[in-house]
């Protein structure tokens, strides 16, 4: 599962857990239901703006997000900490 799929899965589980329908969530976010479906399935690269919008609709905080992605964050921190900063430019 790639990162977009993981974020989409998290958003899907939170939305369903709060008993918010896809249509209602999409309307509140200002996007189509189809776009939300693609986000939840990880088919579309989720934008930061859409994550923030949906978190707002669902009453979620960054603490909720951070807790779920703690292991993912450790993985990427380790992976990219090994790179030499001079190699990036």
OpenMM code with the backbone's topology and positions (N, CA, C; nanometers):
from openmm import Vec3, app, unit

residues = "UNK UNK UNK UNK UNK UNK UNK UNK UNK UNK UNK UNK UNK UNK UNK UNK UNK UNK UNK UNK UNK UNK UNK UNK UNK UNK UNK UNK UNK UNK UNK UNK UNK UNK UNK UNK UNK UNK UNK UNK UNK UNK UNK UNK UNK UNK UNK UNK UNK UNK UNK UNK UNK UNK UNK UNK UNK UNK UNK UNK UNK UNK UNK UNK UNK UNK UNK UNK UNK UNK UNK UNK UNK UNK UNK UNK UNK UNK UNK UNK UNK UNK UNK UNK UNK UNK UNK UNK UNK".split()
positions = [
    Vec3(0.0849, -0.1175, 0.0000),
    Vec3(0.0000, 0.0000, 0.0000),
    Vec3(0.0897, 0.1242, 0.0000),
    Vec3(0.0678, 0.2132, -0.0976),
    Vec3(0.1494, 0.3349, -0.1024),
    Vec3(0.0909, 0.4413, -0.0093),
    Vec3(0.1591, 0.5528, 0.0001),
    Vec3(0.1201, 0.6572, 0.0945),
    Vec3(-0.0177, 0.7148, 0.0626),
    Vec3(-0.0487, 0.7371, -0.0660),
    Vec3(-0.1820, 0.7877, -0.1020),
    Vec3(-0.2909, 0.6908, -0.0588),
    Vec3(-0.2667, 0.5623, -0.0754),
    Vec3(-0.3647, 0.4619, -0.0340),
    Vec3(-0.3816, 0.4624, 0.1176),
    Vec3(-0.2731, 0.4780, 0.1907),
    Vec3(-0.2809, 0.4801, 0.3366),
    Vec3(-0.3574, 0.6018, 0.3868),
    Vec3(-0.3299, 0.7176, 0.3277),
    Vec3(-0.4013, 0.8383, 0.3672),
    Vec3(-0.5492, 0.8252, 0.3327),
    Vec3(-0.5765, 0.7767, 0.2124),
    Vec3(-0.7153, 0.7564, 0.1707),
    Vec3(-0.7888, 0.6588, 0.2611),
    Vec3(-0.7220, 0.5514, 0.2975),
    Vec3(-0.7821, 0.4516, 0.3862),
    Vec3(-0.8119, 0.5125, 0.5227),
    Vec3(-0.7191, 0.5917, 0.5739),
    Vec3(-0.7392, 0.6567, 0.7032),
    Vec3(-0.8591, 0.7511, 0.6973),
    Vec3(-0.8642, 0.8322, 0.5908),
    Vec3(-0.9751, 0.9255, 0.5751),
    Vec3(-1.1081, 0.8513, 0.5618),
    Vec3(-1.1086, 0.7428, 0.4845),
    Vec3(-1.2291, 0.6619, 0.4686),
    Vec3(-1.2765, 0.6072, 0.6031),
    Vec3(-1.1853, 0.5474, 0.6783),
    Vec3(-1.2218, 0.4885, 0.8078),
    Vec3(-1.2744, 0.5941, 0.9051),
    Vec3(-1.2124, 0.7107, 0.9059),
    Vec3(-1.2586, 0.8187, 0.9932),
    Vec3(-1.3963, 0.8684, 0.9506),
    Vec3(-1.4170, 0.8830, 0.8200),
    Vec3(-1.5464, 0.9295, 0.7699),
    Vec3(-1.6574, 0.8316, 0.8050),
    Vec3(-1.6337, 0.7046, 0.7786),
    Vec3(-1.7337, 0.6015, 0.8088),
    Vec3(-1.7566, 0.5920, 0.9595),
    Vec3(-1.6487, 0.6009, 1.0367),
    Vec3(-1.6604, 0.5946, 1.1823),
    Vec3(-1.7434, 0.7078, 1.2404),
    Vec3(-1.7467, 0.8203, 1.1710),
    Vec3(-1.8257, 0.9343, 1.2164),
    Vec3(-1.9618, 0.9387, 1.1480),
    Vec3(-1.9907, 0.8347, 1.0701),
    Vec3(-2.1192, 0.8186, 1.0019),
    Vec3(-2.1518, 0.9373, 0.9115),
    Vec3(-2.0516, 0.9812, 0.8359),
    Vec3(-2.0689, 1.0895, 0.7396),
    Vec3(-2.0669, 1.0273, 0.6005),
    Vec3(-2.1692, 1.0533, 0.5222),
    Vec3(-2.1773, 0.9987, 0.3874),
    Vec3(-2.0784, 1.0643, 0.2928),
    Vec3(-2.0450, 0.9920, 0.1866),
    Vec3(-1.9515, 1.0460, 0.0872),
    Vec3(-2.0043, 1.1730, 0.0235),
    Vec3(-2.1304, 1.1726, -0.0128),
    Vec3(-2.1895, 1.2895, -0.0776),
    Vec3(-2.1845, 1.4120, 0.0114),
    Vec3(-2.2226, 1.3952, 0.1375),
    Vec3(-2.2219, 1.5075, 0.2323),
    Vec3(-2.0803, 1.5596, 0.2550),
    Vec3(-1.9858, 1.4681, 0.2708),
    Vec3(-1.8467, 1.5084, 0.2927),
    Vec3(-1.7924, 1.5809, 0.1704),
    Vec3(-1.8189, 1.5275, 0.0521),
    Vec3(-1.7693, 1.5888, -0.0715),
    Vec3(-1.8281, 1.7285, -0.0905),
    Vec3(-1.9580, 1.7430, -0.0669),
    Vec3(-2.0218, 1.8752, -0.0802),
    Vec3(-1.9597, 1.9749, 0.0165),
    Vec3(-1.9390, 1.9320, 0.1401),
    Vec3(-1.8802, 2.0206, 0.2410),
    Vec3(-1.7378, 2.0609, 0.2036),
    Vec3(-1.6672, 1.9725, 0.1331),
    Vec3(-1.5297, 2.0007, 0.0909),
    Vec3(-1.5235, 2.0823, -0.0379),
    Vec3(-1.6346, 2.0868, -0.1120),
    Vec3(-1.6359, 2.1567, -0.2394),
    Vec3(-1.5765, 2.0757, -0.3533),
    Vec3(-1.5843, 1.9422, -0.3408),
    Vec3(-1.5347, 1.8537, -0.4463),
    Vec3(-1.6462, 1.7576, -0.4849),
    Vec3(-1.6284, 1.6858, -0.5941),
    Vec3(-1.7289, 1.5878, -0.6353),
    Vec3(-1.7167, 1.4603, -0.5516),
    Vec3(-1.8251, 1.3881, -0.5441),
    Vec3(-1.8240, 1.2589, -0.4745),
    Vec3(-1.7230, 1.1655, -0.5405),
    Vec3(-1.7158, 1.1706, -0.6723),
    Vec3(-1.6222, 1.0858, -0.7468),
    Vec3(-1.4774, 1.1160, -0.7061),
    Vec3(-1.4465, 1.2443, -0.6882),
    Vec3(-1.3115, 1.2824, -0.6452),
    Vec3(-1.2830, 1.2268, -0.5064),
    Vec3(-1.3808, 1.2355, -0.4170),
    Vec3(-1.3617, 1.1811, -0.2821),
    Vec3(-1.3420, 1.0301, -0.2862),
    Vec3(-1.4182, 0.9619, -0.3690),
    Vec3(-1.4007, 0.8163, -0.3840),
    Vec3(-1.2575, 0.7859, -0.4274),
    Vec3(-1.2071, 0.8602, -0.5264),
    Vec3(-1.0701, 0.8374, -0.5741),
    Vec3(-0.9665, 0.8668, -0.4673),
    Vec3(-0.9912, 0.9680, -0.3844),
    Vec3(-0.9002, 0.9972, -0.2737),
    Vec3(-0.9004, 0.8814, -0.1751),
    Vec3(-1.0181, 0.8351, -0.1373),
    Vec3(-1.0285, 0.7284, -0.0380),
    Vec3(-0.9700, 0.5968, -0.0865),
    Vec3(-0.9737, 0.5728, -0.2162),
    Vec3(-0.9146, 0.4510, -0.2713),
    Vec3(-0.7677, 0.4674, -0.3078),
    Vec3(-0.7138, 0.5876, -0.2875),
    Vec3(-0.5729, 0.6106, -0.3185),
    Vec3(-0.5435, 0.6212, -0.4658),
    Vec3(-0.6471, 0.6406, -0.5479),
    Vec3(-0.6269, 0.6515, -0.6928),
    Vec3(-0.5729, 0.7886, -0.7315),
    Vec3(-0.6113, 0.8896, -0.6549),
    Vec3(-0.5626, 1.0257, -0.6796),
    Vec3(-0.4627, 1.0614, -0.5715),
    Vec3(-0.3610, 1.1356, -0.6103),
    Vec3(-0.2694, 1.1886, -0.5105),
    Vec3(-0.3497, 1.2900, -0.4288),
    Vec3(-0.3590, 1.2666, -0.3023),
    Vec3(-0.4382, 1.3542, -0.2171),
    Vec3(-0.3596, 1.4826, -0.1907),
    Vec3(-0.4273, 1.5953, -0.2040),
    Vec3(-0.3607, 1.7220, -0.1775),
    Vec3(-0.3712, 1.7539, -0.0284),
    Vec3(-0.2778, 1.8323, 0.0178),
    Vec3(-0.2800, 1.8766, 0.1568),
    Vec3(-0.4103, 1.9518, 0.1843),
    Vec3(-0.4516, 2.0334, 0.0880),
    Vec3(-0.5750, 2.1102, 0.1046),
    Vec3(-0.6946, 2.0182, 0.1263),
    Vec3(-0.7041, 1.9104, 0.0497),
    Vec3(-0.8175, 1.8192, 0.0661),
    Vec3(-0.8112, 1.7417, 0.1971),
    Vec3(-0.6920, 1.7073, 0.2416),
    Vec3(-0.6793, 1.6415, 0.3725),
    Vec3(-0.7298, 1.7361, 0.4810),
    Vec3(-0.6877, 1.8625, 0.4752),
    Vec3(-0.7287, 1.9614, 0.5743),
    Vec3(-0.8795, 1.9818, 0.5707),
    Vec3(-0.9359, 1.9919, 0.4501),
    Vec3(-1.0802, 2.0113, 0.4371),
    Vec3(-1.1568, 1.8950, 0.4995),
    Vec3(-1.1171, 1.7725, 0.4653),
    Vec3(-1.1900, 1.6573, 0.5174),
    Vec3(-1.1695, 1.6414, 0.6676),
    Vec3(-1.0514, 1.6707, 0.7152),
    Vec3(-1.0286, 1.6664, 0.8594),
    Vec3(-1.1205, 1.7672, 0.9286),
    Vec3(-1.1386, 1.8849, 0.8683),
    Vec3(-1.2281, 1.9852, 0.9242),
    Vec3(-1.3725, 1.9380, 0.9250),
    Vec3(-1.4154, 1.8779, 0.8151),
    Vec3(-1.5518, 1.8255, 0.8052),
    Vec3(-1.5762, 1.7196, 0.9127),
    Vec3(-1.4742, 1.6374, 0.9384),
    Vec3(-1.4897, 1.5260, 1.0328),
    Vec3(-1.4502, 1.5621, 1.1760),
    Vec3(-1.4027, 1.6841, 1.1965),
    Vec3(-1.3628, 1.7259, 1.3306),
    Vec3(-1.2362, 1.6573, 1.3799),
    Vec3(-1.1443, 1.6313, 1.2879),
    Vec3(-1.0189, 1.5647, 1.3227),
    Vec3(-0.9082, 1.6669, 1.3438),
    Vec3(-0.8068, 1.6272, 1.4153),
    Vec3(-0.6928, 1.7141, 1.4421),
    Vec3(-0.5662, 1.6517, 1.3847),
    Vec3(-0.4596, 1.7303, 1.3829),
    Vec3(-0.3320, 1.6760, 1.3384),
    Vec3(-0.2798, 1.5710, 1.4355),
    Vec3(-0.3214, 1.5768, 1.5598),
    Vec3(-0.2827, 1.4726, 1.6554),
    Vec3(-0.3401, 1.3384, 1.6127),
    Vec3(-0.4643, 1.3384, 1.5632),
    Vec3(-0.5253, 1.2146, 1.5130),
    Vec3(-0.4449, 1.1605, 1.3957),
    Vec3(-0.4094, 1.2486, 1.3045),
    Vec3(-0.3328, 1.2109, 1.1858),
    Vec3(-0.1951, 1.1600, 1.2244),
    Vec3(-0.1294, 1.2329, 1.3134),
    Vec3(0.0057, 1.1977, 1.3567),
    Vec3(0.0095, 1.0612, 1.4236),
    Vec3(-0.0884, 1.0326, 1.5049),
    Vec3(-0.0918, 0.9040, 1.5752),
    Vec3(-0.1012, 0.7884, 1.4758),
    Vec3(-0.1865, 0.8029, 1.3760),
    Vec3(-0.2049, 0.6972, 1.2772),
    Vec3(-0.0795, 0.6769, 1.1920),
    Vec3(-0.0122, 0.7865, 1.1591),
    Vec3(0.1012, 0.7788, 1.0679),
    Vec3(0.2368, 0.7806, 1.1365),
    Vec3(0.2394, 0.7530, 1.2647),
    Vec3(0.3643, 0.7563, 1.3402),
    Vec3(0.4700, 0.6634, 1.2791),
    Vec3(0.4324, 0.5418, 1.2486),
    Vec3(0.5275, 0.4463, 1.1912),
    Vec3(0.5699, 0.4880, 1.0507),
    Vec3(0.4751, 0.5394, 0.9735),
    Vec3(0.5063, 0.5865, 0.8380),
    Vec3(0.6062, 0.7017, 0.8449),
    Vec3(0.5854, 0.7919, 0.9371),
    Vec3(0.6742, 0.9065, 0.9546),
    Vec3(0.8145, 0.8600, 0.9908),
    Vec3(0.8255, 0.7614, 1.0781),
    Vec3(0.9570, 0.7078, 1.1168),
    Vec3(1.0281, 0.6488, 0.9956),
    Vec3(0.9526, 0.5765, 0.9133),
    Vec3(1.0092, 0.5147, 0.7943),
    Vec3(1.0701, 0.6204, 0.7024),
    Vec3(0.9936, 0.7251, 0.6719),
    Vec3(1.0427, 0.8281, 0.5807),
    Vec3(1.1535, 0.9113, 0.6425),
    Vec3(1.1466, 0.9365, 0.7720),
    Vec3(1.2529, 1.0116, 0.8386),
    Vec3(1.3847, 0.9350, 0.8284),
    Vec3(1.3799, 0.8045, 0.8495),
    Vec3(1.4991, 0.7212, 0.8397),
    Vec3(1.5489, 0.7156, 0.6954),
    Vec3(1.4574, 0.6973, 0.6027),
    Vec3(1.4933, 0.6860, 0.4610),
    Vec3(1.5612, 0.8128, 0.4104),
    Vec3(1.5060, 0.9280, 0.4412),
    Vec3(1.5595, 1.0522, 0.3867),
    Vec3(1.6713, 1.1112, 0.4708),
    Vec3(1.6847, 1.0706, 0.5940),
    Vec3(1.7955, 1.1179, 0.6764),
    Vec3(1.9281, 1.0622, 0.6252),
    Vec3(1.9229, 0.9525, 0.5540),
    Vec3(2.0440, 0.8891, 0.5003),
    Vec3(2.0981, 0.9630, 0.3793),
    Vec3(2.0160, 1.0474, 0.3182),
    Vec3(2.0604, 1.1208, 0.1994),
    Vec3(2.1488, 1.2380, 0.2392),
    Vec3(2.2430, 1.2655, 0.1555),
    Vec3(2.3290, 1.3814, 0.1741),
    Vec3(2.2555, 1.5026, 0.1179),
    Vec3(2.2467, 1.6090, 0.1953),
    Vec3(2.1748, 1.7289, 0.1517),
    Vec3(2.2326, 1.7834, 0.0229),
    Vec3(2.3630, 1.7699, 0.0023),
    Vec3(2.4273, 1.8201, -0.1199),
    Vec3(2.3786, 1.7454, -0.2431),
    Vec3(2.3279, 1.6222, -0.2275),
    Vec3(2.2789, 1.5437, -0.3389),
    Vec3(2.1429, 1.5921, -0.3890),
    Vec3(2.0767, 1.6761, -0.3114),
    Vec3(1.9407, 1.7191, -0.3459),
    Vec3(1.9376, 1.8394, -0.4385),
    Vec3(2.0455, 1.9008, -0.4660),
    Vec3(2.0391, 2.0225, -0.5474),
    Vec3(2.1286, 2.0157, -0.6606),
] * unit.nanometer
topology = app.Topology()
chain = topology.addChain("A")
for resn in residues:
    res = topology.addResidue(resn, chain)
    for name in ("N", "CA", "C"):
        topology.addAtom(name, app.Element.getBySymbol(name[0]), res)
